[in-house]
Amino acid sequence: MNEKKFKFVKNGKPTLKQLREALKCSQEEFARRIGVSLRTATRWEKGDSVPTFTIPQMKNLMREIEKLGLSVYDLPDDFSSPPSNH
């Protein structure tokens, strides 16, 4: 049995920020691992843009989430989140 090492906080599905924090890496490191710019990763987390992935980026994301005992099926269909109120 594959036990999940990661507890979801929002609606039973992880946000990208929660995944990054569970991986214990900075936005810069997460962006590098996935294959996007730091600016892109920052905009995703802030809700300024909706995450989209190329196939290589999705494969990189899948490798990262496997470290948390997750699969692509554990991810939400949409990573978009409402912009935070500053």
Secondary structure, 3 states (H helix, E strand, C coil): CCCCCCCCCECCECCHHHHHHHCCCCHHHHHHHHCCCHHHHHHHHHCCCCCCCCHHHHHHHHHHHHCCCCCHHHCCCCCCCCCCCC
